[in-house]
Amino acid sequence: MTGMTLDQLKHLTDMLSPADKARLIDDLIARLATEIASTEAQESPLGQRLRSIRAEIVASGVPLLDRTSLAAEVAERRGER
């Protein structure tokens, strides 16, 4: 798929059946997990723990916070609201 634009890729994936899309997503997630695992050996224990926590949040379906939402969450937990 070298040289393919995002629009071309989206067009191709729009043509897939829901089952094929699910298989493609599963495959991409597995490949990403493999790449992440290969870089984890280079990370500190804290970096590994933070990536693990992030993966759990993503897997749960809870949306990740943007910078503004994160700052608001921190302020609220500190009692600054």
N, C-alpha and C positions, 0 to 999 in steps of 0.2 A: 504494500500500500504506500510505498514511498512516492512522494510528490502529490498525494491526494489532499485536496483541501478539506476543511471541516464541512463545508456545504456539500461536497461530493460524498463524504462519509455519511453525513446525516441522511442524504437522499438514499443511499444504499441501505442504511439501517431501517429507514422508514418502510422499505419494501419487505423486510423480514416479518415472519409471523411472530406473534407474542412468545411462543415457545422458543423460537430461534433467537429472539432478542434476549430472553432469559438465559439461554445457554451462552450467548456471547458475553453477557454481563458476568456470568459466573466464571467464564474463562479469563476475562480481563482482571477480575478480582483475584483469581488464583495467581495469575502472572505478576500482578502488583505485589501480592503477599510474598512471592518468591523473591522479587527484587528487594523488598523491604527487609526480608530476613537476611539477605546477603549483606546488607549495609548495617544491620544491627550489631554485628560483631565489632564494628568500628565506633559504636556509640557508647557513651557513658551509661552506667546503670540508671541514672536519672532520665537520660534521653530515652532509653528503652522503656522505662516505666511510663513516661508521658505519652509515647507512641502507643503503648498498650491501652492506656486509658482512652486516648482518642479513638482507637479502633473499636473499643467497646461502645463508645457513644455513637459512632457512625453506624455500627451494626444494630444498635437499638432503634435507629430511626429518628432519634432526637436531633433536631437541627443544630448545627454548630453555631456558636455565637460569633457575631462580627465584633470589631474592636469597640464600637459604641455600646453594644449590648453587654460585652464583657466588662467594660468599665462600670456600667450601671449595676451589674451583678456584684462586682467587688465592693462598690460603694454601699450597696444594700446590706451585704453581709457584714460590713464593718459598722453598720448602724449610722451611716452618713446620710441617710434619706429621711 
